[in-house]
Amino acid sequence: MTTLSTHVLDAARGRPAAGLVVTLDGTLAATTDTDGRIAFDGEIGAGPHALEYATGAWFDDQYRDTFFPSAHVAFVVEPDRPHLHVALLLGPFSYTAYRGS
């Protein structure tokens, strides 16, 4: 089993994306802390999973325009991986995700 965390950075403003709702596998929702991070409780199994970032609502709350109402990041957890970290660099008109450490 694997633990999962995510970190979202507002690339346009150069700071953490605090207060952004992220849903794991369509069921478990959490909100980024003041540093733009979430450490999901519990463990996830090997295989395919997805994170859905509620980017549209987050930008709306700041009265900023965005092209993406959400950012969907699908990934695969490898067997026997103790921890997986998914990082998202977010801008109003683009985003990039990568496997962090």
N, C-alpha and C positions, 0 to 999 in steps of 0.2 A: 504494500500500500504506500501511497505517496501523499505528502502534504503539498499544498498549493498556495502560492502568493502571487499578487500582481502589484504593479507600480505604474501609475499614470502620471506623465509629465505634460504640462501645457507648453508645447514647444514654441508657440507664438509669443508667450509671455515669459518663458524661461523660469517657470516655477511649478510646484506640484499641482496636480488637478484634484484639489480637495472637494469632497462632497459629491463625487460622481458615483452613481449606482451601477454596480456590476453584478450580473447574474451568471451563476455557474450552472450549466446544463439545463437551463430553463426553469430551475426550481429554487436554488439557494441564492438569495440576493444579499448583498452587503454594500456598504458605502465607504469610499476611500476616506482615510483620515486626513489630518492637516498636512501630512507629508505625501499624500497621494497614494497611500498603500493600503492593501487589504491582505491579511493572512486568514484564509478561510479555515474555519474550524473543522476538525476531523480530517479524514483521509479519503482519497479517491483511488479507484482501481485503475489498473492498466487498461489501455485502449483509448478510443476517441472521446474527446470532451470538447466543450465550447464555452467561451466567455462572451457575454453580450454586454457591451458598454453603452449606457444610456447617454450618448453624447449630445443628442438633440436637446433633451431636457436640461442638461448641464449648461450648454451654451445659452439656452433660453433664459435660465436663471440669472445669467450675467448680462442679458440684453446684447448678446453677440450673435451674429449670423453664423450658420454652419451649413455645409452641403450634406452632411451625413446625420440622419436621425439616430443612427446607432452604428457601432463598430462591432462586427462579429469576428471573433478570432477562434478558429477551430485548431485543435492540436491533438497530438497522440502522446499518452503517457506510456513510457517504456516500462516493462516489468522490472521490479527491483530498484526503481529510481526512488531514493528517499525523499527528495524534494524537487519541485518544479516551480520556477519563477517565470511569469509572463510579464514583460514590460511593454507599455504602449506609449509611444510619443504621439501626442495629439495636437493637431492644428485645426482651424476652422474648415479647411478645405482639403485636408489630407491626414492620414495617420499611418504609422509604421509600428509593427509588432515584432518582437524578437524574444527568443528564449534567453533569459538572464541567468544569473548565478545566485 
